[in-house]
Amino acid sequence: MDSDHKLTRWPDDRALPSRRDMEDVLFEDGWKPFRMVDPPCTYYHTKCHDKSEVRWVIRGQLLVGLESCQIMLSIGDRLELEAGTPHWVRVLSDDGAVYLLASR
């Protein structure tokens, strides 16, 4: 993991698992996931959380801003953030985004 985040890109040659399978993976790793459905242009201002969190994209695209970089997330991409990492999130896709958001 970089100092504050870990990015996992989903391989183009593999089918995306079902949402339930993704939730099961997160539960097994100790995360508590819930499904987020955001409309186009949704923007979450910079904040820090006292728990680590993960976003795993099911549909759409998200742009996540960290102090050191901006990361584009597409279908299947998973981003883990350490507790206390300042970040913001913007939905970029025209039809909104669906993703799993989990913390531990």
C-alpha positions as CSV (number, residue, x, y, z in Angstrom):
1,M,0.0,0.0,0.0
2,D,1.3,3.5,-0.8
3,S,1.5,5.5,2.4
4,D,-2.2,6.3,2.4
5,H,-3.9,4.2,-0.3
6,K,-3.9,0.9,-2.3
7,L,-5.3,0.8,-5.8
8,T,-6.3,-2.5,-7.4
9,R,-7.3,-2.3,-11.1
10,W,-9.7,-5.0,-12.4
11,P,-8.1,-6.9,-15.4
12,D,-9.8,-6.2,-18.7
13,D,-9.8,-9.9,-19.6
14,R,-11.8,-11.0,-16.6
15,A,-15.5,-10.8,-16.0
16,L,-16.5,-8.6,-13.1
17,P,-17.9,-10.7,-10.1
18,S,-21.4,-10.1,-9.0
19,R,-22.2,-7.5,-6.4
20,R,-22.9,-10.2,-3.9
21,D,-19.5,-11.9,-4.6
22,M,-17.8,-8.5,-4.1
23,E,-19.7,-8.0,-0.9
24,D,-18.7,-11.5,0.3
25,V,-15.0,-10.7,-0.4
26,L,-15.2,-7.5,1.6
27,F,-17.0,-9.2,4.5
28,E,-14.4,-12.0,4.6
29,D,-11.6,-9.3,4.8
30,G,-13.4,-7.6,7.7
31,W,-15.0,-4.8,5.9
32,K,-18.6,-3.7,6.4
33,P,-19.9,-2.8,2.9
34,F,-23.0,-1.0,1.7
35,R,-24.1,-0.1,-1.8
36,M,-23.9,3.5,-2.9
37,V,-25.8,4.9,-5.9
38,D,-24.8,8.4,-6.9
39,P,-26.3,10.5,-9.7
40,P,-24.1,12.3,-12.2
41,C,-22.0,15.2,-10.9
42,T,-22.2,14.1,-7.3
43,Y,-19.3,15.6,-5.3
44,Y,-18.2,14.7,-1.8
45,H,-16.0,17.5,-0.3
46,T,-12.6,16.8,1.3
47,K,-12.9,14.9,4.5
48,C,-11.0,12.4,6.7
49,H,-12.5,9.4,8.5
50,D,-11.4,7.7,11.6
51,K,-11.7,4.3,10.0
52,S,-10.1,2.8,6.9
53,E,-12.4,2.6,3.9
54,V,-12.7,1.0,0.5
55,R,-14.6,1.9,-2.7
56,W,-15.2,-0.8,-5.3
57,V,-16.8,0.3,-8.5
58,I,-19.7,-1.7,-9.9
59,R,-20.8,0.8,-12.6
60,G,-19.6,4.2,-13.7
61,Q,-16.5,6.3,-13.0
62,L,-15.3,8.1,-9.9
63,L,-12.5,10.5,-9.5
64,V,-10.9,10.4,-6.0
65,G,-8.6,13.3,-5.0
66,L,-5.9,12.7,-2.4
67,E,-3.2,15.2,-1.2
68,S,-0.6,13.6,-3.5
69,C,-2.7,12.7,-6.6
70,Q,-6.0,12.1,-8.3
71,I,-7.2,8.6,-9.1
72,M,-9.7,7.6,-11.7
73,L,-11.8,4.6,-10.8
74,S,-13.7,2.6,-13.4
75,I,-15.7,-0.6,-13.3
76,G,-14.0,-3.2,-11.1
77,D,-11.4,-0.9,-9.7
78,R,-10.9,-1.0,-5.9
79,L,-9.4,1.8,-3.8
80,E,-8.5,1.4,-0.1
81,L,-7.7,4.4,2.0
82,E,-6.0,4.4,5.4
83,A,-7.9,6.0,8.3
84,G,-7.2,9.7,8.5
85,T,-6.5,10.1,4.7
86,P,-8.0,13.4,3.4
87,H,-9.9,12.8,0.2
88,W,-12.7,14.0,-2.0
89,V,-14.8,12.1,-4.5
90,R,-16.6,13.1,-7.8
91,V,-18.8,11.0,-10.0
92,L,-17.7,11.5,-13.6
93,S,-20.0,9.2,-15.6
94,D,-23.0,10.7,-17.3
95,D,-25.3,8.0,-15.9
96,G,-24.0,8.2,-12.3
97,A,-22.1,5.5,-10.4
98,V,-22.8,2.4,-8.3
99,Y,-20.1,1.2,-6.0
100,L,-19.5,-0.6,-2.7
101,L,-18.3,1.6,0.1
102,A,-17.0,-0.2,3.2
103,S,-15.1,0.6,6.4
104,R,-13.4,-1.1,9.2
